[in-house]
Structure formats: structure tokens, C-alpha cells
Amino acid sequence: MMGVQALLIALLVALLILVFLGQLWTRRHYPPGPLSLPFIGGVWRFGIKLHEDTFIKIAKQYGNICCVWLGHQPAIGVSGFQAVKEVLINHAEAFSERPPSPFVKAVGRERGILLSNGHTWKQQRRFAVVTLRKLGVGKKGMEHQIQEEAQQLVEIIAHAKGQPLDPSLPITNAVSNMICAVTFGHRFPLEDEKFQKLIDALDIALKFPGSISFVLYEMFPWISKHLPGPQKRALTAFQFVLSFAREEIEKHKEQQSFHEPQDFIDFYVLQMEKSKNDPNSTYDEENLAQCIHDFFLAGTETTTTSLRWALLLLTNRPDIQDKVYKEIEDVFGSSRSICYEDRKELPYTNAVIHEMQRSKYVLLFGGSRRCSKDVKVNGYLIPKGAFIFPDLRTVLSDPKVWKTPEVFNPNHFLDKDGNFVDREEFLPFGAGARVCLAEQLARIEIFIVLTSLLRAFRFQQPEGVEKLNPDPVIGFTCQPHPFKICAVPRCCSL
């Protein structure tokens, strides 16, 4: 009997060895990566907690194109400017899909723009791009709304009268209201209870994808979706954003204002009417709600976090802050509002803003993709169906590209004569087919809000604080630790 048991064990071990060797053979042309263990794949390499440099360390060990197995799913990490350019730009079509992972399916529902694919994605994205142009993104009308919101923010911060304040909530409110102006045609007061619930829901939702709980959900969804924990809270938060959007859609339908469209919902409802007899149309209320959901997910947190990082960096570097203020005053004084076009006359200010986005990239890595066909990149086979993780953080800190990648240095975007230099390697908004569709809106928001704040205040550390913490809190977005600053008015009129 013992001999039979020993034989069975030996056969099982031999079978496992043969399976392992078979995997090595079939994957011999794949990019290198950490050892893939049964069930968990190479996830063990991440450790128990993700860090800002987790993917950078993996790239250093295995190369700029490496493979980390998520269970039985190959996930290809792409790092550094040249590798990311090769994948996202030179092979844009092959890497234009979003991976239909369990979490993406649960949140995206194969609708909207951010997480959809195929005909739905193409039609919804094309409509969004055209409609944003119609609404004036990049034109004087939209800039005027952003300037008004920036002035509201200045007035709210001025109420602190130079005492320590946390700028997070007023900045979040201002940026979110800019999205509301585009999508709903109106803003919300800071004290609006339901609006603040929306902000809280976005915060919960966007912290989850950067957690180990997220990885476990992706690997074992059949178990995770039935258990309490962060995944339940995150999915509830995503549903709240959708419910918020649906309520606004209902209000617009009751008002029947779509025949003279003033906002994204109006234009979309009008398009639904025009396309109701088109069998290939994807224009419906659920796609509209998902598009609005996507605008908030992609636009509010990222722009808010960028502005918070800007204030933290400039508070820690008063010399740079004062130089920006002097340039603005020398060129414009206090005679008029600054518009986005004015950035051409403010090379140092423009360089500081770009360097802030480079040195404090707000995402843990770029948006994930899926390979739609077998592709060879740098000699490696990237198989059809593989998940792709373009690590834009490594592009923005690539030592082959940036002179001092670990340092906040505006000279990265200036020539020897002090003129602004646009860099091909500056990719905080992504690249290729999935480049951020609201990139222009985000650039305008950051420029106008930041210059408005720096004209109005000098930002300082509270008494007794030598330096604000420059290390990020890691989630899907990399946010600064909570901080307080003193916004000292630059003139007595505030």
C-alpha cells in the first residue's frame, strides 16, 4: 500500500515538473519576469504593499519589457520612453483595447469611454471629442468658466486670512465643478451634501485599484465579490457616481433643453434622438451615465491631485514660487485675468507646471491595455490577450531622458536662453489611441487655477513646520500626504 502511495506521489511530482517545463517552453519567447508560481503567478514579487518604485525595481531586474503573470494571465510591464513609445505609438492599434478583467467588467459594464472597447468605445469617444470642442474646450467661453471657478477658489482660500488650511477640499470642489459645468451646465455649492458624497465616493473608488485587495479581486473574483472588504466599498462608490449621473440626466430630460444644447447631457440626448432609428447606434442613457462617470473618474482626481502637488512643491521651494510670481507680474501685472494662450509669454511658469506634472506623476502607472493580436516588440513575443501596463512613471523619470530625474527641476523644460521647450517624452496624459481625451481641458484648468492662486497668495509652511512631506500615498493615484499651508495674501484687497 505504501509503495502505491509513493508511486502516486512520484507521478504527481513528475506531472507538475512536466507542466512547469511545458510552460517554460511555450513561454520561451515571452519577455522575462519573476517566477510564476501555481495559482498566484508572479504576484509574490509585489510584496504585501505597492510602493512608488515597485514597478521601477521590477524593470531594473528584468528589463524595460517584462512579464509578470497574474495567475494564468500574462501581464506585460513596459518601462522607459523608448519601450513605451514603441508599444503605445508605433503599435497603437494593437494596444488600443482595455483588458476585460473582472474589475473592469464590474465597473465599466462595457459602456462609456474609459473602460469600453470596439464599436462602443470608438463611437462614444468620437462623440465626446467632438462635443467637448462644441462646448468650447480650448476656446474663450470655456476659459471664462474656468477663470470664474478659479476666482471662487481664491475667495474661499482668502477666508482663512493666512492661517493654516488644508487646500484639498476647496481644490477638489473647484475642479469637480469645472467637470459639472461641462457635463451638467451648472456648479454645486461647497456645502451641498450630495455633492460632497460624490467627492467621497470618487476618493474611495480611486484608492482601490492601487491596492493588494484589487490584485486579489482580479485573480479570484468569484470569491472576492462575495466577501466584505475594500472591494465592496469600492464597487458601491462606483455605483453612487452612476446614480448621481442618472439623476442629472433625468433633470435634463424634464427640462427638455436638448433642442438648444448647453452642456454634454444636452448634446448627448439630442444625439440619442437623431440616432434612435440607427441599429448600430450605441447612444443610450446607460452609455451617457457611464460617460459622465468616466469624466469624473478620469478628470477630477487627477487634476485635483496635480494642483495639490503643485502647492506642496512650491511651498517647499519658495525660491521657485517667487520666481513664478515675478514673471507673471513683470508680464501682466494685476491688470487682467490670465488666459491659457498667455502661457507663451510665461516660459518659466509653463516650465514649472510641466515639471510638477513630470516629477509628481499622479498615477501609479499608465492606463492598462490589452494586446489584440500577437506582436513582436524588441524581439519579444507579446501574445494576443496579454494585459499591458505602460509605466509612464518610468518615462517621466527616465535617466536617459531627464538630466536630474529625481529632482524638481524646471530647467528640464527650458533652453539655455530661458525659452520653454516642449518635450516629446512628456507623457503624463498617455499616448496613442487611448490618450486622455480631456487633455486640453486639464492643461487649461491647471494653468489658470495655479496662476490665479500664485497671483493672489504666497504659500508658506505653518509655523513650526520645516518642510511638507514630499512622499506620496500610494493608490491608483499617488496623492500627497494631508498637509496644511498658509496662503498669505499678496495684496490687501483679498
N, C-alpha and C positions, 0 to 999 in steps of 0.2 A: 504493500500500500504506500509506504514511504517513498519507494522508488518511483511509483506512478506520479506522486505529488511533485517530486523533484524534477521528473521529466517534463511535467506540465509547466512548472515554473521556468525551467530552462527554455522551453519552447516559447513561452510568453516573452521572456527577456530577449530571445533571439528575434522574435517578431518585432518587438519595439526597436531593436537595433536596426533591423532591415527597413522599418518605416522611417527611422531617423536618417539612415543613409540614403534612402529613396528621396526624402525631402531635400537633402543636401544636393543630390544630383539634379533634380528638377529645378532647383533654385540657383544653380551654379552661375547663371548669367545675371542674376539679380544683384542689385547693389549690396555691399557688405553691411553688416549690422550686428547688434548683440545677439547672443544665442537665443533661439526660440525654444522655450520650454513648453511642455504639454499644457493645454488649456489657456495659459496666460500669455504665451508668445514671448515677446521681448519687453513686456511692460515692467518687469522687475528692474530694468535699467533706469527707470524714472525715480526709483526710491519711493518713500512714503509721502513726499511732498514736492510739488513742482517749484522750481526756482527760476529767476530771471535768466540764468545762464544754463539751464538744464539742457536745452537743445543745442546750445553752443558747444557744450562739453561733449555731447554725443557726436557732433560734427567733427570736432577736433580728433576724436578717437577713430571714427570710421570713414571720414571724408565728407565732402560737400554734398554728395548724393548717397544716402544710406537708407537701409530698410529696417524698420522696427515692426515686428509682427504683433498685431493686436489680436491675440488668439490665432485664428486661421486667416486673418485678413492682413495682407501686406500694406504697410503704411510707409510711404517714401518721404523722407525728410530732405528738403532741398535748401542749401545754405550758401551764402555768399552771392555777390552780384552776378557774376558770370553764369553760375548754375541756375539761379532764379530767372535771369533773362532768357536763358536757353529754353527753360520749361514754359514760363508764362507768356513770353513774347514770341519766340521763334516757333514754338509748338502750341500757340494759343488755342487753336480749335480742339486739339486732342485733350487739352486740360481745361476745358470750359465748364465741365459739369460739376455739380455739387455731389458729394458722396451720399447715397441714400442710406445713411446709418440709422439705427433705431431712434436716436435723439433727433436727428434732422427730420425724420418722418413724423415724429410726435409733435414737433414744434412747427415745422414748415407746412405739413399736410399737402405737400406737392403743389402749393399755391403761392401766389405773390411773386416776389423778385429774388429775395435774398437766398432762399433755400430750394427754389424750384429748378426744373430742368426742361429741356426740349422746347416744344411749341409754346407752352405756358410761359416759360422764362423769357423766351425771345419776344413774345407779344407784350407781356407785362412790362418788361424793361424798356422796349422801344417806346411804348406809350408814356412811361414815366419820364424818359429823357425828353421827349417832345413837349410834354405838359409842363415840366419844370421850366423849359425855355419860354413857353407861352406865359407862365406866371411871373416871368421877369428875372429869373435867377441869372445874375451877371448883368442886369440892367438897373437903371436908376430907381425904378419902382420898388423892387425887392430890397435894394440897398437902403432905401429910405426907411423901410420897416425894420431892418436890422439896426440902423442908426437909432431909431426910436427905442428899441429894446435895450440897446447899449446904454442910452441915456437913462432909462428906467433903472438899470443896474447901477449906474453911477450914483443916482439919487438914493437908492437903497443902502449902498455901502457908505454914503456920506452920513447917514443917520447914526452910524457908530461913532462919529466925531473923533476919529483917530484912535479909539480904544480897540483892544484885540477882538477880532471877529473871525469866524470860520466862513470863508467865502463860498463854500461848496454849494449850499442850498440856493443862495441868490443866483449863482452862475448856472446851476442846473435848471432853475426856473426860467432864466433868460433864454438859454439855448433851446430848451424844450418848447418855449413859446414861439421861437422862430420856426420850429417844425410845425407847431399848431397853426401859425399864420399861413404857411404854405398849404397844409392839408385841410384845415377846418375853416380858415378865413377869419379867425379871431384868437385872442390870447386869453389866458386864465390868470386871475389874481393870485399872488403868492399864497394867500391864506385859504384858497379853495381846497376843501378837504379831499374831494375825489381826485383832483389833480395831483395832490401830494401822494395819494395812494398809488397813482400811476408811476410817479418817480420812484417810490419804494419798490414797486413791482419790477421796474426796469433794473434797479440795483440788485435785487435778488436773482433775477433771471440771468444777468450778465456775469455774476460771480461764479455761477455753477459750471460753465464749460471749461474753466481752468482748474477744476478740482479733480482729485483722485476719484471722487464719487461719480464724476462724469465718465471717466475712463471705465469704471466698473459697470456703469449703466450701458455703455456702448458694447461691452463684452458680454454682459449677462442681462439683457433687457427683460427676458421672460421671468427673471427673479426680481430684479430691481424695481420694476413697475408695480409690484405688489407689496413692496416693503416701505415703511415710513422712512423719512430722511430727507436730505437736501434735494434729491431728485423730485420728490413730491412737491416740495415748496417751490422749486423752480418751474415745474410744469403748471402749477396753479398761478404763478406770477405771469407766465406767458399767456395763459387764458384770460387773465384780467386785462392785459393790454388789448387783446382781441375784443373783449366785451366793451372796453372804452371806445374803441374804433366803431363798433357796431352802433352804439348809442348816438355817436355823432352822425353816422350815415342816416339813421332814422330821422334825426332832426332836419337834415338837409332835404330828405325826401318830403317831409311835411311842408317845408318852406317852398319847395318846388322852384328853387333858384337856379337850376342847372341850365335853363334856356339862356341865361346871361351869366355864364360861369365866372366865379371869382376865386375859386380855390381848387385843390386837387380833387376833392369829392365831387364838386360840381362838374368838372370836366369828365370825370370817370362815369358818373351817372348819365351824362349826355352821350358818351361813347356806348354805354350799355343800350341806350335807346336806338342808336344808329345801327348797332350790330345784332339786334335781337333776332333777326332772321338769318344770320350767318351761322351755319352749322359748325364752322371752325373757330368761332369766337370763344375766347376764354374770359370775356368781360362779364363778371357777375359780382354780387355783393360779397361773397366769401373771398374772392380774389382781391376785391377792393379793401376789405378789412385786413387781409394779410399784407397788402402793400403798405397800409398805414402802420401796421405792426412792425414791418421791416424798416420803415423810415425812422421810427423811434429807436429800434434796436441798433441800427447802423449809425444813426446820426446824433442822438442825444448824448449817450455816454462817451463816445469817442471825442466829440468836440468839447464837452464839459471837462473831461479829464485833461485834454491838451491845454485848456486855459488854466486849470488848477496847477498843472506842472509849470506853465509859464510864470505864474505869480510866485510859485515856490522858488524857481531858479533865479528869477530877477530879484527876489527879496534876499536870497543868499549872495547875489552878485550886484550890490548897489552901484558899482562902477559901470557895469553894462546897462543897468536900468537908467542911470543918469545920462549916459551917452545917447540912449534912445530918445529920452525926453528932450535933450538938447537938439538933436537932429530935427525932431518934429517942430519944436519951437522956432528953430532957425529958418525952416522952410515955410511953415504955415502960421506961426504964432497961435493966437487963440481966436482968429477971425472967422473961421468957418469949420463945419464938420469935415472930417476926412473921409474920402470915398476910396474904394478898392483900387481905382486907377492911380491914386496918389502913391501907391507903393513904389512906382517907378522913380519917384523923386525922393524916396526914403530907403536908399540901399542898405544902410546899416540896420534899420528897423526890420526890413524884409529879411535880411540875413539872420537876425536874432530869432525871428519867428520860425524860419526854416530849421535853424539849428536846434531850437527847442523841440520841434517835431522829430528831428533826427535822433537827438540824444535821449529823448524820453518817448520812444515809440509806445503808443498806448495799448497795443495788442500784444498778447504773449507770443503769437506768431501770426502770419497772414491767414486769410480765409482758406479753409481746406477745399480741395478739388478732388475729382475722380478722373482717372485715365479712361478715355472712351475707346481706345484701341491700343494694341501693342506698339510701343515706341522705344526706339533706342536713343539714349541720351548719354553722351560722354562714354560710349562703349558699354553701358549697362542696359539691360532689358527692363523696361518698366511695363509690367503686364497690364492688359486690359482689366479694368475693375479695381486697380490699386488706388488707395487713397493717397493724395499728395498733400504734403504740408509745406508750403513755401515759407521759409523762415525769414520774413522781411526784417526782423530784428538784426539778423546777421548781415543783411545787405546794408543797413544803416549804421552798422558798426564794423564793417569790413576793413581791416587794417591795410588791405591792398588799395583801398579807395580813399579813405579818410586819414588825414595826417595824424590827428590825435583823437581816435575814435571813442575813447573813454572819457573825454573831457568836453564840457560845454564850451564850444569854441566857435563863435560866429564867423571867424575868418575862413571856415570851411566853405562859405558861400560868398566870399569877397576876393577880388583880384588884388594885385599889388597896389593898384590905384584907388582901392576902396569902392569899386563898382560891383554891383550884385552879379553873381554868376549862378545861373540855373544849372543844376547837376543832373545828369542822366540817372545817376544812382540814387537819387532822392525819390523813394517809392513808398511813402507812408500810406498812400491811398491804393496800393496794389498796382497791378499791371495786367495787360492782356484783356481778354474778353470780359472778365469779371471786375475790372477796375471800378472803384467806387463811383456810382452814377451821380452822386451829390457832391463830388469832389469840389466843384466850383463853389457851391453854397458853403461848404465847410471852410474853404480858404477865405471867403469873404467874411464869414462870421468871426473867425479867429482874428483876422487883421483889424476889422472895425472895432470889435469888442476890446481887444488888447490895447490898441492905440487910444481909444476913448478912456480906458482906465488909467493908462500911464500919463495922459494929459491932465487928468483930474487929481491923481494921488501919487505920493511917494510911498512905496510899500516897504515896511520895516518889520524886523522881528519884535515881538513883545519884550518888554523889559525882563532881563534875566535869561533870555534865550539867545545863545550864541549863533546857532545855525539850525535851520529847519532840516528835518530828516530827508535826505535825497533818495533813500532806498524805496523801491516800490512794494506795494501789497499785491501779491500775485493772484490773479484770477484770469478770466478770458481777457479782461482789460487789466493793465498794470497801473494801478492808481497810486497816488502819493498817500502816505500815512495822513490821518487827520491832522490839520495844522491850523493855527491862528496867526493872523498878521495884523499889523496896524496900518490902516490906509490914511495917511496923513494928507489932508487937503493941500494942494499946491497954491490955492488962492482962496481968499476969504469969502468968495461968493458961494462956495459949496456949503 
